[in-house]
Amino acid sequence: MAENRTALFSRKQSGGFYIVDDLAQHPGAIWFVDSGHAAASDAAGFGRTPDAPFATIDYAVGKCTASQGDVIYVMPGHAETVSAAAGLALDVIGISVIGLGNGGLQPTVTLDTANTADVDVDAANVTVENIHFIANFADIAAMIDVNADDFTLRNCRFTQAGAD
């Protein structure tokens, strides 16, 4: 069981007290990413709650433990830019990156600056869900470069914003 939560993960909100038993679906650590949150930081002591999230997905990936079922929740409205080859490296076995929100609040990953900018999947059994990928550079060579087995991409959107 992950050290950052108990069997019953709780969050207090006005009007109620909610408890989620998430061990069956996510047995590993749970991390939160939200670039738009005032308290977001890629530093020790962050990422464990939506109230003090990491600022980038790549930093959160680096905190995951291989083959433990760790999950990274990317909060609604998160925006991240990838400007280089392997600028976002999904290189930890068995992680899930799950975007929260829909429509204009769906988390975005924008590839820009160079046509070699990409997301690398370099570990097996990685899942990415509900992320809006935006190509903001003409002739992106490969938006997602999959170099490992059993990659799952689910409910994601792809947009070409750069002129071709």
C-alpha positions in Angstrom: 0.0 0.0 0.0 1.3 3.5 -0.8 2.7 5.6 2.0 0.8 8.7 0.9 -2.7 7.5 1.9 -4.6 5.0 4.0 -7.0 2.4 2.8 -9.7 5.0 2.9 -8.6 8.2 1.1 -10.7 11.1 2.2 -11.2 14.7 1.1 -13.3 17.2 3.0 -15.6 19.5 1.0 -18.2 21.9 2.1 -21.5 20.1 2.6 -20.1 16.7 3.2 -17.3 14.3 4.0 -16.5 11.8 1.2 -14.5 8.6 1.4 -13.2 6.6 -1.6 -11.9 3.1 -1.2 -9.6 3.0 -4.2 -7.2 0.1 -3.3 -8.8 -2.3 -5.7 -8.5 0.0 -8.8 -5.2 1.8 -7.8 -3.1 -0.4 -5.5 0.0 1.8 -5.9 0.7 5.5 -5.1 -1.7 8.2 -6.3 -0.1 11.4 -7.5 -1.8 14.7 -8.6 -0.6 17.2 -11.3 -2.1 20.7 -11.9 0.0 23.4 -13.5 -2.8 26.0 -12.8 -2.8 25.5 -9.1 -1.2 28.3 -7.1 0.6 25.7 -4.8 1.8 23.5 -7.6 5.5 22.6 -7.4 7.9 20.0 -8.7 9.5 19.4 -5.4 9.5 17.0 -2.4 6.4 17.2 -0.3 4.1 17.9 -3.2 1.9 15.8 -5.5 0.1 13.8 -2.8 -3.1 15.8 -2.8 -5.0 18.0 -5.3 -4.4 20.9 -2.9 -0.6 20.7 -3.3 0.0 19.1 -6.7 3.1 18.6 -8.9 3.4 21.1 -11.7 4.3 18.6 -14.5 3.5 15.1 -15.5 7.1 14.3 -16.2 8.1 15.1 -12.6 5.2 12.9 -11.3 6.4 10.0 -13.5 9.8 10.2 -11.8 8.1 9.7 -8.4 6.3 6.5 -9.5 7.5 3.0 -8.5 7.7 0.4 -11.3 5.2 -2.4 -11.4 3.1 -1.1 -8.4 0.1 0.3 -10.3 0.9 3.9 -9.5 -1.6 6.4 -11.0 -1.1 10.1 -11.9 -4.3 12.2 -11.9 -3.9 15.2 -14.2 -6.4 17.8 -13.0 -8.9 19.7 -15.2 -7.3 22.6 -17.0 -3.7 21.4 -16.6 -1.5 22.6 -19.5 1.9 21.3 -20.2 4.3 22.0 -23.1 6.8 19.6 -24.5 9.6 21.3 -26.5 12.1 18.5 -27.1 12.4 14.9 -28.1 11.3 12.8 -25.2 10.3 16.0 -23.4 7.7 13.9 -21.6 9.1 10.4 -20.9 6.7 7.7 -19.6 9.5 5.4 -18.5 8.1 3.6 -15.4 6.5 0.2 -15.9 2.8 -0.1 -15.1 1.8 3.5 -14.5 -1.4 5.2 -15.5 -1.8 8.8 -16.5 -5.4 9.8 -16.2 -6.7 13.2 -17.2 -9.7 14.6 -15.4 -12.2 17.1 -17.0 -13.8 17.3 -20.4 -14.3 19.8 -23.2 -12.2 22.9 -22.6 -11.1 21.6 -19.2 -9.5 18.4 -20.5 -5.8 18.5 -19.6 -3.6 19.5 -22.5 -0.1 18.5 -23.6 1.2 20.8 -26.4 4.2 19.8 -28.5 6.0 22.9 -29.9 9.4 24.5 -30.8 10.7 21.5 -32.9 9.2 18.9 -35.1 11.1 16.3 -33.0 9.2 17.2 -29.8 7.4 14.1 -28.6 6.1 12.0 -25.7 8.1 8.8 -25.3 6.6 5.6 -23.9 9.7 3.7 -22.8 8.2 1.3 -20.3 5.7 -1.5 -20.7 2.1 -1.5 -19.5 1.6 2.2 -19.5 -1.9 3.7 -19.9 -2.8 7.2 -20.9 -6.4 8.4 -20.7 -8.3 11.6 -21.4 -5.5 13.9 -22.4 -5.8 16.4 -25.3 -2.5 16.4 -27.3 -1.9 19.4 -29.4 0.7 19.6 -32.2 1.7 23.3 -32.3 4.6 22.9 -34.8 4.4 22.1 -38.4 5.2 18.5 -39.4 5.6 16.9 -36.0 7.5 13.7 -36.7 5.8 11.5 -34.1 3.6 12.9 -31.4 3.8 9.7 -29.2 6.8 7.5 -29.7 6.0 4.0 -28.3 9.0 1.9 -27.6 7.6 -0.7 -25.2 4.9 -3.4 -25.1 1.3 -3.1 -23.9 0.7 0.6 -24.2 -2.9 1.7 -23.9 -4.2 5.1 -25.2 -7.8 5.7 -24.2 -10.3 8.6 -24.8 -7.6 11.1 -25.9 -7.9 13.9 -28.4 -5.4 15.1 -31.0 -5.3 18.5 -32.6 -3.0 20.1 -35.2 -2.6 23.8 -34.3 0.6 24.6 -36.2 0.4 25.4 -39.9 1.5 22.6 -42.1 
